[in-house]
Amino acid sequence: MVRTKAVRLRNSAIAFAILTGLATSAAASRDEFRVCADPNNLPFSNSAEAGFENKLASMVAEHFGQKVAYTWWTQRRGFIRNTLKVGQCDVVMGVPEGYALVETTKPYYRSTYVFVSRQDRKLDLSSLLDPRLHYLAIGVHLIGDDGNNPPPAQALGAEGIVDNVRGYSIYGDYRQANPPARLIEAVETGEIDVAAAWGPLGGYFAQRSAVPLNVNPIRDYEGFAPQQFQFAIAMGVRKGDHALRDRLNAFIDAHRSEIASLLRSFGVPLLEQPVTASGGHE
């Protein structure tokens, strides 16, 4: 009898603790704008909250009357699965519009891949059909050996431009700051003549380079379909979280000029884009 009563008390205490914990968690989520982010990936985000996605998260949180709370995770394969999908956080600040693993908001900017070169070289490259690409030392980011590499790497390969192309891992050595920046640093030092990089990354590090660099949007890419060189970027929430998606859409619509100013201050090359309604991409 005594033992049965003790078990009942113990179970009641456990249940109370669980309920209290859930209530505390729910209250915290109401007070917090919970963001999934990479702690070492400027210009997008880092643990010092110095990236433009960090700044944008702060803008959103202030508008919502909340504080930003981060779940830090290296943005590689498994990022969404280990953060957003398991409920550790509620929003990823930058994903391609229509990204299949999340539900996306309206895009808040559109950018393009660019060529980055030293100003003193006077290369002024912008076309994938420029014959100089057959002999210049070209740097590109590489993601892996499974064929899932960025559009410039695949387009150059399709043109038979291979022997003079050097790959730089976009993941790099994570013990160093901002591993993707090694590609732009190679242009600065003259290790390569030109880099083909995602615009926000190329623009940011070129803007802060000790050596003056040119950043030119890549054109003449139409013949390289299905490769895509321009992307609309949105925020991503868990599938089915229409309430948060809609609140973020409203924020984006009301603050487009401020968002554009923020992005320009980080050197992000911006393209015009139509304002479209979110389809709640599945």
WONOR-V569737 format. One record per backbone hydrogen bond with DSSP energy under -0.5 kcal/mol. CO is the residue of the C=O (numbers start at 0). NH is the residue of the N-H. E is the energy in kcal/mol with one decimal. If there is no record, write none. Layout:
CO|NH|E, CO|NH|E
This chain:
0|4|-2.3, 1|5|-2.1, 2|6|-2.4, 3|7|-2.2, 4|8|-2.5, 5|9|-2.7, 6|10|-2.8, 7|11|-2.4, 8|12|-2.3, 9|13|-2.3, 10|14|-2.6, 11|15|-2.5, 12|16|-2.3, 13|17|-2.5, 14|18|-2.7, 15|19|-2.9, 16|20|-2.5, 17|21|-2.6, 18|22|-2.4, 19|23|-2.6, 20|24|-2.5, 21|25|-2.7, 22|26|-2.6, 23|27|-2.4, 24|28|-2.4, 25|29|-1.6, 26|30|-1.4, 27|31|-1.2, 30|66|-2.0, 31|33|-0.8, 32|34|-0.7, 32|68|-2.1, 33|89|-2.4, 33|90|-1.3, 34|36|-0.5, 34|70|-2.6, 35|92|-0.6, 36|72|-2.3, 38|46|-2.2, 40|43|-1.6, 40|44|-1.5, 42|51|-2.9, 43|52|-1.9, 43|53|-0.9, 44|40|-2.4, 45|48|-2.3, 50|54|-2.2, 51|55|-2.3, 52|56|-2.3, 53|57|-2.1, 54|58|-1.9, 55|59|-2.5, 56|60|-2.8, 57|61|-2.4, 58|62|-1.9, 59|63|-2.2, 60|64|-0.8, 60|65|-3.2, 61|64|-0.8, 66|32|-3.0, 68|34|-2.6, 69|71|-0.5, 70|36|-2.3, 73|75|-2.2, 75|78|-2.1, 77|81|-2.2, 78|82|-0.7, 79|82|-0.8, 79|84|-2.6, 82|87|-2.1, 82|88|-0.8, 83|86|-1.4, 89|237|-0.5, 90|35|-2.6, 91|235|-2.8, 94|233|-3.3, 95|98|-2.1, 98|101|-1.5, 101|103|-0.6, 102|236|-2.8, 108|232|-3.4, 109|270|-2.8, 110|230|-2.2, 111|198|-1.4, 112|217|-2.6, 113|196|-2.4, 114|215|-2.6, 115|194|-2.4, 116|213|-3.5, 117|120|-1.2, 117|121|-0.6, 117|122|-0.6, 118|121|-1.3, 125|218|-3.4, 126|129|-1.3, 129|132|-1.9, 130|133|-1.7, 131|134|-1.8, 131|135|-2.1, 135|137|-0.7, 136|192|-2.1, 136|193|-1.8, 137|165|-3.3, 138|195|-2.6, 139|167|-2.6, 141|169|-2.3, 146|148|-1.0, 149|152|-0.6, 149|153|-1.6, 150|154|-2.9, 151|155|-2.5, 152|156|-1.7, 153|157|-2.0, 154|158|-1.1, 155|160|-2.6, 156|159|-1.5, 159|161|-1.1, 161|164|-1.9, 163|137|-2.4, 165|139|-2.3, 167|141|-2.0, 171|173|-0.8, 172|175|-2.1, 177|180|-2.3, 178|181|-1.7, 179|182|-1.2, 180|184|-2.4, 181|185|-1.6, 182|186|-0.8, 183|186|-0.5, 183|187|-1.9, 184|188|-2.2, 185|189|-0.6, 185|190|-1.4, 185|191|-1.6, 186|189|-0.7, 192|117|-0.5, 193|138|-2.8, 194|115|-2.7, 194|196|-0.6, 195|140|-0.6, 196|113|-3.2, 197|200|-0.7, 197|201|-2.6, 198|202|-3.4, 199|203|-1.7, 200|204|-2.0, 201|205|-1.9, 202|206|-2.0, 203|207|-1.1, 205|208|-1.1, 211|118|-2.4, 213|116|-1.8, 215|114|-3.0, 218|127|-1.4, 220|223|-2.1, 221|224|-0.9, 223|226|-2.3, 228|112|-1.7, 230|110|-2.2, 231|96|-3.0, 232|107|-2.9, 232|108|-1.3, 233|94|-2.6, 234|104|-2.4, 235|91|-2.6, 236|102|-2.9, 237|240|-2.3, 239|241|-2.1, 240|244|-2.1, 241|245|-2.8, 242|246|-1.9, 243|247|-2.5, 244|248|-2.4, 245|249|-2.1, 246|250|-1.9, 247|251|-2.7, 248|252|-2.5, 249|253|-1.9, 250|254|-1.3, 251|254|-0.5, 252|255|-0.6, 254|258|-2.5, 255|259|-2.5, 256|260|-2.1, 257|261|-2.2, 258|262|-2.4, 259|263|-2.5, 260|264|-1.9, 261|265|-0.7, 262|265|-1.0, 262|267|-2.2, 263|266|-1.8, 267|269|-0.5, 273|275|-0.7
